[in-house]
Amino acid sequence: MKPVLRIQNVYGDFLRAFKVFLDRVTGQTLNKIEWNYGDKTLEYYRMMHNESFEFPVALIDVQDIQPIDSVSPIARIAYGYKVSPHSTFLAENKTLQDSLTVDKRWVNLFFTVTINLEDAVAALNYHYMFLHNMPLDFMFYDFSYWGYLEITPLVYDKWDFANEDITNAFLHIDPTYRYPADFHYKQAPDPSFNTEERDRIAAKDDYPTLEGERYFAQIKLEPILKLTNITKQMEKEINKFSITLNFEAQMEIPQMLTRYHDDIIESIEIVIDPVATNHLEYPILIDMPENFMTNKNIQRGIMLFPDNFILPDRLVTPTAEPYLEIKSDINITANILALWAVEDVSDVSSKRFFIPLEHSRIERIEENGVFYSLRIYFDELIWFYNFNFNPLTYTKLILFSEN
Protein backbone atom coordinates (compact mmCIF):
# COMPACT_ATOMS: atom_id res chain seq x y z
CA MET A 1 0.00 0.00 0.00
CA LYS A 2 1.50 3.34 -1.07
CA PRO A 3 -0.67 6.30 -0.01
CA VAL A 4 -0.12 9.84 -1.21
CA LEU A 5 1.80 11.88 1.34
CA ARG A 6 0.67 15.22 2.69
CA ILE A 7 4.02 17.01 2.70
CA GLN A 8 3.08 20.67 2.89
CA ASN A 9 4.40 20.69 6.45
CA VAL A 10 7.86 19.59 5.23
CA TYR A 11 8.58 23.00 3.71
CA GLY A 12 7.21 24.70 6.80
CA ASP A 13 9.47 22.57 9.00
CA PHE A 14 12.47 23.62 6.90
CA LEU A 15 11.60 27.32 7.16
CA ARG A 16 11.19 27.08 10.94
CA ALA A 17 14.55 25.29 11.18
CA PHE A 18 16.12 27.93 8.91
CA LYS A 19 14.73 30.62 11.23
CA VAL A 20 16.70 29.06 14.11
CA PHE A 21 19.78 28.97 11.86
CA LEU A 22 19.30 32.66 10.96
CA ASP A 23 18.95 33.56 14.64
CA ARG A 24 22.23 31.82 15.39
CA VAL A 25 24.12 33.50 12.54
CA THR A 26 22.85 36.97 13.50
CA GLY A 27 23.31 36.46 17.23
CA GLN A 28 19.53 36.68 17.79
CA THR A 29 19.54 40.37 16.93
CA LEU A 30 16.59 40.25 14.49
CA ASN A 31 13.43 41.54 16.15
CA LYS A 32 11.04 39.76 13.79
CA ILE A 33 11.40 37.00 11.20
CA GLU A 34 8.53 36.21 8.85
CA TRP A 35 8.23 34.15 5.69
CA ASN A 36 6.18 34.63 2.59
CA TYR A 37 4.79 31.38 1.24
CA GLY A 38 1.28 30.11 0.77
CA ASP A 39 -1.14 32.85 1.85
CA LYS A 40 1.28 35.23 3.56
CA THR A 41 1.11 38.12 1.10
CA LEU A 42 -0.59 40.52 3.56
CA GLU A 43 2.15 40.02 6.13
CA TYR A 44 4.70 40.57 3.36
CA TYR A 45 3.09 43.88 2.42
CA ARG A 46 3.02 45.13 6.01
CA MET A 47 6.67 44.32 6.59
CA MET A 48 7.80 46.00 3.39
CA HIS A 49 5.64 49.16 3.64
CA ASN A 50 4.91 49.70 7.30
CA GLU A 51 7.48 50.75 9.87
CA SER A 52 5.46 49.64 12.87
CA PHE A 53 8.10 46.95 13.51
CA GLU A 54 11.28 47.87 15.30
CA PHE A 55 14.28 47.31 13.00
CA PRO A 56 15.95 45.01 12.12
CA VAL A 57 13.25 42.75 10.69
CA ALA A 58 13.65 39.90 8.19
CA LEU A 59 11.37 38.38 5.58
CA ILE A 60 11.98 34.96 4.02
CA ASP A 61 10.40 34.88 0.56
CA VAL A 62 10.04 31.45 -1.13
CA GLN A 63 10.41 31.89 -4.90
CA ASP A 64 10.51 28.47 -6.55
CA ILE A 65 10.81 24.72 -5.94
CA GLN A 66 12.35 22.53 -8.64
CA PRO A 67 13.11 18.77 -8.65
CA ILE A 68 16.78 17.95 -9.09
CA ASP A 69 16.10 14.73 -11.02
CA SER A 70 13.13 13.55 -13.04
CA VAL A 71 13.05 10.02 -11.61
CA SER A 72 10.22 9.52 -9.14
CA PRO A 73 10.08 6.75 -6.50
CA ILE A 74 7.30 5.07 -8.49
CA ALA A 75 9.55 4.93 -11.55
CA ARG A 76 12.37 3.41 -9.51
CA ILE A 77 10.07 0.69 -8.20
CA ALA A 78 8.78 0.04 -11.71
CA TYR A 79 12.33 -0.71 -12.75
CA GLY A 80 12.75 -3.23 -9.93
CA TYR A 81 14.35 -1.12 -7.21
CA LYS A 82 12.20 -2.19 -4.27
CA VAL A 83 14.28 -0.12 -1.88
CA SER A 84 16.28 2.74 -3.36
CA PRO A 85 19.27 4.62 -1.90
CA HIS A 86 16.77 7.39 -1.08
CA SER A 87 14.72 5.08 1.16
CA THR A 88 14.84 5.67 4.90
CA PHE A 89 13.59 3.49 7.73
CA LEU A 90 10.68 5.26 9.41
CA ALA A 91 8.85 3.11 11.98
CA GLU A 92 8.68 -0.52 13.06
CA ASN A 93 6.23 -2.89 14.68
CA LYS A 94 8.51 -5.54 16.17
CA THR A 95 5.61 -7.70 17.29
CA LEU A 96 4.14 -8.05 13.80
CA GLN A 97 7.53 -7.67 12.09
CA ASP A 98 6.14 -4.79 10.06
CA SER A 99 8.24 -1.82 9.06
CA LEU A 100 7.56 1.48 7.32
CA THR A 101 10.01 3.10 4.93
CA VAL A 102 9.81 6.44 3.16
CA ASP A 103 11.29 7.12 -0.26
CA LYS A 104 12.52 10.66 -0.88
CA ARG A 105 13.69 12.79 -3.76
CA TRP A 106 15.94 15.83 -3.88
CA VAL A 107 14.53 19.26 -4.74
CA ASN A 108 15.99 22.74 -5.01
CA LEU A 109 14.27 25.37 -2.92
CA PHE A 110 15.05 28.94 -4.02
CA PHE A 111 14.31 31.73 -1.56
CA THR A 112 15.48 35.18 -0.55
CA VAL A 113 16.00 36.75 2.86
CA THR A 114 15.38 40.50 3.02
CA ILE A 115 16.49 42.28 6.19
CA ASN A 116 15.23 45.84 6.71
CA LEU A 117 17.62 47.89 8.84
CA GLU A 118 17.62 51.25 10.57
CA ASP A 119 20.75 52.85 9.08
CA ALA A 120 23.70 52.31 6.76
CA VAL A 121 26.01 51.24 9.59
CA ALA A 122 23.68 48.36 10.49
CA ALA A 123 23.51 47.36 6.81
CA LEU A 124 27.31 47.21 6.56
CA ASN A 125 27.50 45.28 9.84
CA TYR A 126 24.99 42.63 8.73
CA HIS A 127 26.64 42.38 5.30
CA TYR A 128 29.94 41.56 6.96
CA MET A 129 28.27 39.23 9.48
CA PHE A 130 26.82 36.99 6.75
CA LEU A 131 29.98 36.89 4.63
CA HIS A 132 31.98 36.06 7.73
CA ASN A 133 29.72 33.15 8.81
CA MET A 134 28.78 31.63 5.43
CA PRO A 135 30.74 30.84 2.26
CA LEU A 136 29.49 32.65 -0.84
CA ASP A 137 28.31 30.52 -3.79
CA PHE A 138 29.37 27.26 -2.14
CA MET A 139 27.23 24.35 -0.90
CA PHE A 140 27.54 23.63 2.83
CA TYR A 141 25.90 21.64 5.63
CA ASP A 142 25.10 23.48 8.81
CA PHE A 143 22.00 22.15 10.60
CA SER A 144 19.58 19.25 10.70
CA TYR A 145 16.06 19.07 12.07
CA TRP A 146 13.24 16.64 12.78
CA GLY A 147 9.95 16.66 10.91
CA TYR A 148 6.75 14.64 11.17
CA LEU A 149 5.13 12.44 8.52
CA GLU A 150 1.61 11.13 8.86
CA ILE A 151 1.45 7.32 8.77
CA THR A 152 -2.21 6.89 9.74
CA PRO A 153 -3.28 5.20 6.44
CA LEU A 154 -0.71 2.44 6.98
CA VAL A 155 -1.17 1.69 10.68
CA TYR A 156 -4.78 2.58 11.52
CA ASP A 157 -6.66 -0.58 12.63
CA LYS A 158 -3.53 -2.63 11.79
CA TRP A 159 -1.17 -1.89 14.69
CA ASP A 160 -2.18 -2.30 18.33
CA PHE A 161 -0.32 0.54 20.05
CA ALA A 162 -1.40 -0.61 23.50
CA ASN A 163 -0.09 -4.18 23.31
CA GLU A 164 2.56 -4.31 20.55
CA ASP A 165 6.22 -3.24 20.53
CA ILE A 166 6.25 -0.21 18.21
CA THR A 167 9.03 2.34 17.62
CA ASN A 168 8.90 5.87 16.20
CA ALA A 169 5.13 6.26 15.94
CA PHE A 170 3.25 8.97 17.85
CA LEU A 171 -0.23 10.40 18.25
CA HIS A 172 -0.67 14.09 17.47
CA ILE A 173 -3.65 16.31 16.84
CA ASP A 174 -4.34 16.89 13.15
CA PRO A 175 -4.81 20.68 12.67
CA THR A 176 -7.18 20.05 9.75
CA TYR A 177 -9.54 17.96 11.88
CA ARG A 178 -13.19 19.07 11.75
CA TYR A 179 -14.56 19.02 15.27
CA PRO A 180 -18.24 18.31 16.00
CA ALA A 181 -20.45 21.24 15.06
CA ASP A 182 -21.41 21.93 18.68
CA PHE A 183 -17.78 22.23 19.84
CA HIS A 184 -17.13 25.84 18.84
CA TYR A 185 -20.64 27.19 19.39
CA LYS A 186 -21.76 25.80 22.72
CA GLN A 187 -20.94 29.16 24.35
CA ALA A 188 -23.00 31.11 21.79
CA PRO A 189 -24.81 34.05 23.52
CA ASP A 190 -27.96 33.63 21.43
CA PRO A 191 -30.19 31.13 23.37
CA SER A 192 -32.06 30.26 20.18
CA PHE A 193 -28.85 29.12 18.49
CA ASN A 194 -28.31 25.37 18.55
CA THR A 195 -26.32 22.83 16.57
CA GLU A 196 -26.18 19.07 16.27
CA GLU A 197 -23.11 16.97 16.82
CA ARG A 198 -21.60 15.65 13.63
CA ASP A 199 -22.08 11.92 13.01
CA ARG A 200 -18.61 10.98 11.77
CA ILE A 201 -19.49 7.43 10.77
CA ALA A 202 -22.49 8.56 8.75
CA ALA A 203 -20.35 11.31 7.21
CA LYS A 204 -17.81 8.64 6.17
CA ASP A 205 -14.87 10.30 7.87
CA ASP A 206 -11.64 8.40 7.31
CA TYR A 207 -10.86 7.82 11.00
CA PRO A 208 -14.02 8.46 13.02
CA THR A 209 -12.68 6.92 16.24
CA LEU A 210 -9.45 8.92 16.51
CA GLU A 211 -11.20 12.19 17.42
CA GLY A 212 -8.75 14.46 15.65
CA GLU A 213 -5.60 12.52 16.50
CA ARG A 214 -3.40 11.06 13.79
CA TYR A 215 -0.36 8.79 13.83
CA PHE A 216 2.94 10.41 12.86
CA ALA A 217 6.56 9.27 12.60
CA GLN A 218 9.62 11.43 13.06
CA ILE A 219 12.09 11.82 10.22
CA LYS A 220 15.49 13.53 10.34
CA LEU A 221 16.28 15.91 7.48
CA GLU A 222 19.51 17.74 6.69
CA PRO A 223 19.42 20.34 3.90
CA ILE A 224 22.40 21.60 1.91
CA LEU A 225 22.58 25.40 1.76
CA LYS A 226 24.17 27.79 -0.71
CA LEU A 227 24.34 31.57 -0.39
CA THR A 228 24.29 32.53 -4.07
CA ASN A 229 24.25 36.32 -3.73
CA ILE A 230 24.16 39.14 -1.17
CA THR A 231 23.37 42.77 -2.01
CA LYS A 232 22.93 46.00 -0.07
CA GLN A 233 20.22 48.57 -0.82
CA MET A 234 20.91 51.99 0.70
CA GLU A 235 18.41 54.68 -0.28
CA LYS A 236 19.50 57.59 1.91
CA GLU A 237 16.97 60.00 0.41
CA ILE A 238 14.05 58.01 1.84
CA ASN A 239 16.05 56.60 4.74
CA LYS A 240 15.58 52.97 3.70
CA PHE A 241 18.32 50.41 4.21
CA SER A 242 18.14 46.67 3.58
CA ILE A 243 20.17 43.59 2.69
CA THR A 244 18.95 40.87 0.34
CA LEU A 245 20.41 37.37 0.49
CA ASN A 246 19.66 34.81 -2.22
CA PHE A 247 19.69 31.22 -1.01
CA GLU A 248 19.44 27.85 -2.66
CA ALA A 249 18.64 24.82 -0.49
CA GLN A 250 18.89 21.25 -1.67
CA MET A 251 16.60 19.15 0.48
CA GLU A 252 15.07 15.68 0.45
CA ILE A 253 11.30 15.66 0.19
CA PRO A 254 9.41 12.51 1.32
CA GLN A 255 7.38 11.20 -1.59
CA MET A 256 6.13 7.70 -0.86
CA LEU A 257 5.43 5.56 2.20
CA THR A 258 5.78 1.79 1.97
CA ARG A 259 4.87 -0.87 4.49
CA TYR A 260 6.86 -4.12 4.46
CA HIS A 261 6.06 -7.30 6.34
CA ASP A 262 8.96 -9.65 7.10
CA ASP A 263 8.09 -13.34 7.10
CA ILE A 264 10.14 -15.78 9.15
CA ILE A 265 11.46 -18.55 6.89
CA GLU A 266 11.49 -21.72 8.95
CA SER A 267 12.66 -24.04 6.19
CA ILE A 268 13.50 -24.03 2.49
CA GLU A 269 12.60 -26.99 0.31
CA ILE A 270 14.71 -27.38 -2.83
CA VAL A 271 12.97 -29.27 -5.59
CA ILE A 272 15.48 -31.05 -7.81
CA ASP A 273 14.48 -32.00 -11.33
CA PRO A 274 15.90 -35.52 -11.98
CA VAL A 275 15.41 -35.09 -15.72
CA ALA A 276 17.81 -32.17 -15.96
CA THR A 277 21.37 -32.95 -16.98
CA ASN A 278 23.15 -29.88 -15.66
CA HIS A 279 23.63 -31.53 -12.25
CA LEU A 280 26.05 -33.94 -13.90
CA GLU A 281 28.37 -31.07 -14.71
CA TYR A 282 27.73 -29.23 -11.46
CA PRO A 283 27.19 -31.93 -8.81
CA ILE A 284 24.99 -31.01 -5.86
CA LEU A 285 23.92 -32.82 -2.72
CA ILE A 286 20.66 -34.67 -3.34
CA ASP A 287 18.70 -34.92 -0.11
CA MET A 288 16.42 -37.68 -1.33
CA PRO A 289 17.47 -40.75 -3.34
CA GLU A 290 16.78 -40.34 -7.04
CA ASN A 291 14.55 -43.41 -7.18
CA PHE A 292 12.20 -41.61 -4.75
CA MET A 293 12.15 -38.54 -6.97
CA THR A 294 11.17 -40.60 -10.01
CA ASN A 295 8.75 -42.89 -8.18
CA LYS A 296 5.39 -42.36 -9.86
CA ASN A 297 3.54 -43.70 -6.82
CA ILE A 298 4.45 -40.64 -4.73
CA GLN A 299 1.27 -38.62 -4.39
CA ARG A 300 2.60 -35.73 -2.34
CA GLY A 301 4.78 -34.87 0.61
CA ILE A 302 4.18 -33.00 3.84
CA MET A 303 7.02 -30.92 5.28
CA LEU A 304 7.67 -31.64 8.97
CA PHE A 305 9.19 -29.48 11.67
CA PRO A 306 10.59 -30.23 15.14
CA ASP A 307 7.18 -29.38 16.65
CA ASN A 308 5.67 -32.36 14.80
CA PHE A 309 7.84 -34.76 16.82
CA ILE A 310 6.28 -35.18 20.27
CA LEU A 311 9.04 -36.72 22.41
CA PRO A 312 8.06 -36.91 26.12
CA ASP A 313 10.83 -36.81 28.70
CA ARG A 314 11.42 -40.48 29.53
CA LEU A 315 12.74 -39.62 32.99
CA VAL A 316 9.65 -37.61 33.93
CA THR A 317 7.02 -39.76 32.21
CA PRO A 318 8.66 -43.11 31.40
CA THR A 319 5.40 -44.70 30.19
CA ALA A 320 4.45 -41.91 27.75
CA GLU A 321 4.84 -42.90 24.11
CA PRO A 322 6.49 -40.59 21.55
CA TYR A 323 4.47 -39.89 18.44
CA LEU A 324 4.48 -37.92 15.22
CA GLU A 325 1.65 -35.38 15.03
CA ILE A 326 0.29 -34.34 11.61
CA LYS A 327 -2.28 -31.57 11.31
CA SER A 328 -3.27 -32.65 7.76
CA ASP A 329 -6.20 -35.04 7.35
CA ILE A 330 -4.76 -37.96 5.36
CA ASN A 331 -6.75 -40.81 3.90
CA ILE A 332 -4.69 -43.61 5.43
CA THR A 333 -6.73 -46.29 3.63
CA ALA A 334 -5.67 -44.98 0.21
CA ASN A 335 -2.10 -43.95 1.01
CA ILE A 336 1.00 -45.65 2.36
CA LEU A 337 3.06 -43.44 4.63
CA ALA A 338 6.83 -43.18 4.93
CA LEU A 339 9.15 -40.82 6.77
CA TRP A 340 12.29 -39.34 5.25
CA ALA A 341 14.64 -37.39 7.51
CA VAL A 342 18.06 -35.82 6.98
CA GLU A 343 19.81 -34.42 10.01
CA ASP A 344 21.96 -31.93 8.08
CA VAL A 345 21.50 -31.46 4.34
CA SER A 346 24.93 -29.83 4.03
CA ASP A 347 26.77 -32.86 5.47
CA VAL A 348 26.86 -36.06 3.41
CA SER A 349 27.77 -38.09 6.50
CA SER A 350 24.83 -36.89 8.62
CA LYS A 351 22.12 -39.24 9.88
CA ARG A 352 19.45 -40.12 7.31
CA PHE A 353 16.33 -42.17 7.95
CA PHE A 354 13.83 -43.66 5.54
CA ILE A 355 11.16 -45.33 7.66
CA PRO A 356 8.10 -47.05 6.09
CA LEU A 357 5.14 -46.49 8.40
CA GLU A 358 2.99 -49.44 7.31
CA HIS A 359 3.49 -50.97 10.73
CA SER A 360 2.63 -47.75 12.63
CA ARG A 361 -0.43 -47.17 14.81
CA ILE A 362 -2.45 -44.09 13.83
CA GLU A 363 -4.96 -42.25 16.02
CA ARG A 364 -7.38 -39.69 14.64
CA ILE A 365 -7.93 -36.79 17.08
CA GLU A 366 -11.11 -34.76 16.83
CA GLU A 367 -12.41 -31.80 18.84
CA ASN A 368 -16.20 -31.42 18.95
CA GLY A 369 -16.48 -33.70 15.94
CA VAL A 370 -13.98 -31.64 13.89
CA PHE A 371 -10.65 -33.09 12.75
CA TYR A 372 -7.68 -31.83 14.76
CA SER A 373 -4.68 -34.06 14.02
CA LEU A 374 -3.31 -37.54 13.32
CA ARG A 375 -1.00 -39.12 15.86
CA ILE A 376 1.37 -41.70 14.38
CA TYR A 377 3.09 -44.13 16.79
CA PHE A 378 6.07 -46.27 15.66
CA ASP A 379 9.10 -47.75 17.40
CA GLU A 380 11.71 -45.88 15.34
CA LEU A 381 10.70 -42.59 16.94
CA ILE A 382 13.10 -43.46 19.76
CA TRP A 383 15.92 -42.73 17.29
CA PHE A 384 14.87 -39.07 17.18
CA TYR A 385 15.68 -38.49 20.85
CA ASN A 386 19.30 -38.06 19.76
CA PHE A 387 18.41 -36.43 16.43
CA ASN A 388 19.92 -32.98 16.00
CA PHE A 389 17.07 -30.71 14.88
CA ASN A 390 18.69 -27.59 13.42
CA PRO A 391 17.93 -25.11 10.60
CA LEU A 392 19.48 -27.53 8.09
CA THR A 393 17.29 -30.45 9.14
CA TYR A 394 15.04 -31.85 6.42
CA THR A 395 12.08 -34.04 7.37
CA LYS A 396 9.18 -35.01 5.17
CA LEU A 397 6.20 -37.36 5.34
CA ILE A 398 5.84 -39.08 1.96
CA LEU A 399 2.48 -40.37 0.77
CA PHE A 400 2.62 -43.30 -1.64
CA SER A 401 -0.44 -44.57 -3.48
CA GLU A 402 -1.21 -48.27 -3.17
CA ASN A 403 -1.38 -48.72 -6.93
C-alpha positions in Angstrom: 0.0 0.0 0.0 1.5 3.3 -1.1 -0.7 6.3 0.0 -0.1 9.8 -1.2 1.8 11.9 1.3 0.7 15.2 2.7 4.0 17.0 2.7 3.1 20.7 2.9 4.4 20.7 6.5 7.9 19.6 5.2 8.6 23.0 3.7 7.2 24.7 6.8 9.5 22.6 9.0 12.5 23.6 6.9 11.6 27.3 7.2 11.2 27.1 10.9 14.5 25.3 11.2 16.1 27.9 8.9 14.7 30.6 11.2 16.7 29.1 14.1 19.8 29.0 11.9 19.3 32.7 11.0 18.9 33.6 14.6 22.2 31.8 15.4 24.1 33.5 12.5 22.9 37.0 13.5 23.3 36.5 17.2 19.5 36.7 17.8 19.5 40.4 16.9 16.6 40.2 14.5 13.4 41.5 16.2 11.0 39.8 13.8 11.4 37.0 11.2 8.5 36.2 8.9 8.2 34.2 5.7 6.2 34.6 2.6 4.8 31.4 1.2 1.3 30.1 0.8 -1.1 32.9 1.9 1.3 35.2 3.6 1.1 38.1 1.1 -0.6 40.5 3.6 2.2 40.0 6.1 4.7 40.6 3.4 3.1 43.9 2.4 3.0 45.1 6.0 6.7 44.3 6.6 7.8 46.0 3.4 5.6 49.2 3.6 4.9 49.7 7.3 7.5 50.8 9.9 5.5 49.6 12.9 8.1 47.0 13.5 11.3 47.9 15.3 14.3 47.3 13.0 15.9 45.0 12.1 13.3 42.8 10.7 13.7 39.9 8.2 11.4 38.4 5.6 12.0 35.0 4.0 10.4 34.9 0.6 10.0 31.4 -1.1 10.4 31.9 -4.9 10.5 28.5 -6.5 10.8 24.7 -5.9 12.3 22.5 -8.6 13.1 18.8 -8.6 16.8 17.9 -9.1 16.1 14.7 -11.0 13.1 13.6 -13.0 13.0 10.0 -11.6 10.2 9.5 -9.1 10.1 6.7 -6.5 7.3 5.1 -8.5 9.6 4.9 -11.6 12.4 3.4 -9.5 10.1 0.7 -8.2 8.8 0.0 -11.7 12.3 -0.7 -12.7 12.7 -3.2 -9.9 14.4 -1.1 -7.2 12.2 -2.2 -4.3 14.3 -0.1 -1.9 16.3 2.7 -3.4 19.3 4.6 -1.9 16.8 7.4 -1.1 14.7 5.1 1.2 14.8 5.7 4.9 13.6 3.5 7.7 10.7 5.3 9.4 8.9 3.1 12.0 8.7 -0.5 13.1 6.2 -2.9 14.7 8.5 -5.5 16.2 5.6 -7.7 17.3 4.1 -8.1 13.8 7.5 -7.7 12.1 6.1 -4.8 10.1 8.2 -1.8 9.1 7.6 1.5 7.3 10.0 3.1 4.9 9.8 6.4 3.2 11.3 7.1 -0.3 12.5 10.7 -0.9 13.7 12.8 -3.8 15.9 15.8 -3.9 14.5 19.3 -4.7 16.0 22.7 -5.0 14.3 25.4 -2.9 15.0 28.9 -4.0 14.3 31.7 -1.6 15.5 35.2 -0.6 16.0 36.8 2.9 15.4 40.5 3.0 16.5 42.3 6.2 15.2 45.8 6.7 17.6 47.9 8.8 17.6 51.3 10.6 20.7 52.8 9.1 23.7 52.3 6.8 26.0 51.2 9.6 23.7 48.4 10.5 23.5 47.4 6.8 27.3 47.2 6.6 27.5 45.3 9.8 25.0 42.6 8.7 26.6 42.4 5.3 29.9 41.6 7.0 28.3 39.2 9.5 26.8 37.0 6.8 30.0 36.9 4.6 32.0 36.1 7.7 29.7 33.2 8.8 28.8 31.6 5.4 30.7 30.8 2.3 29.5 32.6 -0.8 28.3 30.5 -3.8 29.4 27.3 -2.1 27.2 24.4 -0.9 27.5 23.6 2.8 25.9 21.6 5.6 25.1 23.5 8.8 22.0 22.1 10.6 19.6 19.3 10.7 16.1 19.1 12.1 13.2 16.6 12.8 9.9 16.7 10.9 6.7 14.6 11.2 5.1 12.4 8.5 1.6 11.1 8.9 1.5 7.3 8.8 -2.2 6.9 9.7 -3.3 5.2 6.4 -0.7 2.4 7.0 -1.2 1.7 10.7 -4.8 2.6 11.5 -6.7 -0.6 12.6 -3.5 -2.6 11.8 -1.2 -1.9 14.7 -2.2 -2.3 18.3 -0.3 0.5 20.1 -1.4 -0.6 23.5 -0.1 -4.2 23.3 2.6 -4.3 20.6 6.2 -3.2 20.5 6.2 -0.2 18.2 9.0 2.3 17.6 8.9 5.9 16.2 5.1 6.3 15.9 3.3 9.0 17.8 -0.2 10.4 18.2 -0.7 14.1 17.5 -3.6 16.3 16.8 -4.3 16.9 13.2 -4.8 20.7 12.7 -7.2 20.0 9.8 -9.5 18.0 11.9 -13.2 19.1 11.7 -14.6 19.0 15.3 -18.2 18.3 16.0 -20.4 21.2 15.1 -21.4 21.9 18.7 -17.8 22.2 19.8 -17.1 25.8 18.8 -20.6 27.2 19.4 -21.8 25.8 22.7 -20.9 29.2 24.3 -23.0 31.1 21.8 -24.8 34.0 23.5 -28.0 33.6 21.4 -30.2 31.1 23.4 -32.1 30.3 20.2 -28.9 29.1 18.5 -28.3 25.4 18.5 -26.3 22.8 16.6 -26.2 19.1 16.3 -23.1 17.0 16.8 -21.6 15.7 13.6 -22.1 11.9 13.0 -18.6 11.0 11.8 -19.5 7.4 10.8 -22.5 8.6 8.8 -20.4 11.3 7.2 -17.8 8.6 6.2 -14.9 10.3 7.9 -11.6 8.4 7.3 -10.9 7.8 11.0 -14.0 8.5 13.0 -12.7 6.9 16.2 -9.4 8.9 16.5 -11.2 12.2 17.4 -8.8 14.5 15.7 -5.6 12.5 16.5 -3.4 11.1 13.8 -0.4 8.8 13.8 2.9 10.4 12.9 6.6 9.3 12.6 9.6 11.4 13.1 12.1 11.8 10.2 15.5 13.5 10.3 16.3 15.9 7.5 19.5 17.7 6.7 19.4 20.3 3.9 22.4 21.6 1.9 22.6 25.4 1.8 24.2 27.8 -0.7 24.3 31.6 -0.4 24.3 32.5 -4.1 24.3 36.3 -3.7 24.2 39.1 -1.2 23.4 42.8 -2.0 22.9 46.0 -0.1 20.2 48.6 -0.8 20.9 52.0 0.7 18.4 54.7 -0.3 19.5 57.6 1.9 17.0 60.0 0.4 14.1 58.0 1.8 16.1 56.6 4.7 15.6 53.0 3.7 18.3 50.4 4.2 18.1 46.7 3.6 20.2 43.6 2.7 18.9 40.9 0.3 20.4 37.4 0.5 19.7 34.8 -2.2 19.7 31.2 -1.0 19.4 27.8 -2.7 18.6 24.8 -0.5 18.9 21.2 -1.7 16.6 19.2 0.5 15.1 15.7 0.4 11.3 15.7 0.2 9.4 12.5 1.3 7.4 11.2 -1.6 6.1 7.7 -0.9 5.4 5.6 2.2 5.8 1.8 2.0 4.9 -0.9 4.5 6.9 -4.1 4.5 6.1 -7.3 6.3 9.0 -9.6 7.1 8.1 -13.3 7.1 10.1 -15.8 9.1 11.5 -18.5 6.9 11.5 -21.7 9.0 12.7 -24.0 6.2 13.5 -24.0 2.5 12.6 -27.0 0.3 14.7 -27.4 -2.8 13.0 -29.3 -5.6 15.5 -31.0 -7.8 14.5 -32.0 -11.3 15.9 -35.5 -12.0 15.4 -35.1 -15.7 17.8 -32.2 -16.0 21.4 -33.0 -17.0 23.2 -29.9 -15.7 23.6 -31.5 -12.3 26.1 -33.9 -13.9 28.4 -31.1 -14.7 27.7 -29.2 -11.5 27.2 -31.9 -8.8 25.0 -31.0 -5.9 23.9 -32.8 -2.7 20.7 -34.7 -3.3 18.7 -34.9 -0.1 16.4 -37.7 -1.3 17.5 -40.7 -3.3 16.8 -40.3 -7.0 14.5 -43.4 -7.2 12.2 -41.6 -4.8 12.1 -38.5 -7.0 11.2 -40.6 -10.0 8.7 -42.9 -8.2 5.4 -42.4 -9.9 3.5 -43.7 -6.8 4.4 -40.6 -4.7 1.3 -38.6 -4.4 2.6 -35.7 -2.3 4.8 -34.9 0.6 4.2 -33.0 3.8 7.0 -30.9 5.3 7.7 -31.6 9.0 9.2 -29.5 11.7 10.6 -30.2 15.1 7.2 -29.4 16.6 5.7 -32.4 14.8 7.8 -34.8 16.8 6.3 -35.2 20.3 9.0 -36.7 22.4 8.1 -36.9 26.1 10.8 -36.8 28.7 11.4 -40.5 29.5 12.7 -39.6 33.0 9.6 -37.6 33.9 7.0 -39.8 32.2 8.7 -43.1 31.4 5.4 -44.7 30.2 4.5 -41.9 27.8 4.8 -42.9 24.1 6.5 -40.6 21.6 4.5 -39.9 18.4 4.5 -37.9 15.2 1.6 -35.4 15.0 0.3 -34.3 11.6 -2.3 -31.6 11.3 -3.3 -32.6 7.8 -6.2 -35.0 7.4 -4.8 -38.0 5.4 -6.7 -40.8 3.9 -4.7 -43.6 5.4 -6.7 -46.3 3.6 -5.7 -45.0 0.2 -2.1 -44.0 1.0 1.0 -45.7 2.4 3.1 -43.4 4.6 6.8 -43.2 4.9 9.1 -40.8 6.8 12.3 -39.3 5.2 14.6 -37.4 7.5 18.1 -35.8 7.0 19.8 -34.4 10.0 22.0 -31.9 8.1 21.5 -31.5 4.3 24.9 -29.8 4.0 26.8 -32.9 5.5 26.9 -36.1 3.4 27.8 -38.1 6.5 24.8 -36.9 8.6 22.1 -39.2 9.9 19.5 -40.1 7.3 16.3 -42.2 7.9 13.8 -43.7 5.5 11.2 -45.3 7.7 8.1 -47.0 6.1 5.1 -46.5 8.4 3.0 -49.4 7.3 3.5 -51.0 10.7 2.6 -47.8 12.6 -0.4 -47.2 14.8 -2.4 -44.1 13.8 -5.0 -42.3 16.0 -7.4 -39.7 14.6 -7.9 -36.8 17.1 -11.1 -34.8 16.8 -12.4 -31.8 18.8 -16.2 -31.4 19.0 -16.5 -33.7 15.9 -14.0 -31.6 13.9 -10.7 -33.1 12.8 -7.7 -31.8 14.8 -4.7 -34.1 14.0 -3.3 -37.5 13.3 -1.0 -39.1 15.9 1.4 -41.7 14.4 3.1 -44.1 16.8 6.1 -46.3 15.7 9.1 -47.8 17.4 11.7 -45.9 15.3 10.7 -42.6 16.9 13.1 -43.5 19.8 15.9 -42.7 17.3 14.9 -39.1 17.2 15.7 -38.5 20.9 19.3 -38.1 19.8 18.4 -36.4 16.4 19.9 -33.0 16.0 17.1 -30.7 14.9 18.7 -27.6 13.4 17.9 -25.1 10.6 19.5 -27.5 8.1 17.3 -30.4 9.1 15.0 -31.9 6.4 12.1 -34.0 7.4 9.2 -35.0 5.2 6.2 -37.4 5.3 5.8 -39.1 2.0 2.5 -40.4 0.8 2.6 -43.3 -1.6 -0.4 -44.6 -3.5 -1.2 -48.3 -3.2 -1.4 -48.7 -6.9 
